[in-house]
Amino acid sequence: MGASGVGAPGVPPPPRAVAAVARVALFCPDLLFGSKVEGALRAAGHEVVRDGHGDVAVVDLTQGEVPPPPAGMPTLGFYSHVDQEIRQAAEAAGYDLVVPRSRMNREGVRLVEGLL
């Protein structure tokens, strides 16, 4: 690197820091969306378990009720963007992060890694 801190031309930047591999407990009865979330997390190197215990939990809140967040792990809940009552109930119940399903679809891995 030169004195300005910029790498030499043609030299790729160093790899960005990768979050630690985590065990993600996925609570999602929607098999299609759950498979999409699971695939993205596995592609990022994380282990995914269904209805178990992990380093972080991901909970589908689109079923019309807010279950208590799983004990002993940070919890990410996702809800239908039109159902603000569910979002408010999840936040009141103690979920660490509650996002619309569309955001979970776009940023799920980054959101999970942000809770590690």
N, C-alpha and C positions, 0 to 999 in steps of 0.2 A: 504494500500500500504506500501511496505517496504521502507527503506531508499533509495534504488536505484531508486524509482519511478515506479517500475514494480509491477503490481497487483499480488495478491496471486495466486498460481497455482489453476487451475480449475475455477477461477472467470472470467467471460467474460469481455472483455474491455467495457468501457462506449460506448454508442451509438454515432456514428459520428453526427456532426451537420447536420441538414437537412435544405435545403434552404427554404425560406418562400414560402408559397403557392402563386402562381401567376396566373393571368389571361393572357393566351397566345392567341394572335390573329394569327390564322393560315390562310395564303393565299396560298392555294395549290389546283389547279384544278385537279391534278392527284388523283382521289378518292382512289385508292389502296394504294399508298404511303402515302397520306394524312391521311388515316385511321390508318396506322401503326404509324405515328408520333403522331397523336392524342391519340391513345391508350397508347403509352409509356408515354406521358405527363400526361394523366389522372391517370395512374397507379402510377405515382410519386406524385400524389395528386394535380396536377394543374388543373385549369379550362381552357377549350379550347373553343374559339369562332371562328367561320368561318367568315372571312371578316368583323371583327369588330374592336373595340379598346381594347387594353389590357395593361398590364404592360410591355410586350415585344412582338415583332412581329416575326413570322417565315414566310419567303417568298420563294416560289418555283421559281427559276430563270431558270428552264430547258425548258421554253416555247419559248426561243429564243429572249427575250427582257428583259430589266431591267426596271421595273417600279420604280418611285421614292420611296425611303423608306417612310413608314408611319410616319407622323409627331408625335412628342411627346412621342416616345417610342424607346428603343433600338431595333435594327433590326438585325436578323440573316437571311442571304440568303444562299441558297444551289443551286449548279449548277452541270451540267455534267462535270466530270473530264477532258473530252477532249476539253471543251469549255473555254479556258483561257481568251478569249476576254470578255466573260460574267463576269468572275471573276473580271477582271480589270475594266470593266464598273461599276459593283456594288460597288467596292471599291471607285472609283472616284465619284459615286453618293452619297456616305456617309453612306453606310451600315456599321454597327459596326463590324460585323463578317461575312465573306463569306467563306464557306467550300464546298468541294465536297459532292455530294449526298451520297456517300459511308460513309463518316465520319458522316454525319447527321444521317444515318441509325444506325451506331454503337454508337454514343455519343450524340445523340440529346438532351436528358434530361440534361446531364451535360453541354452541350454548352448553352442551354437556361438558366439554373440556373446560369451560369457564367456571364450572362448579367444582372441579377437582382441586 
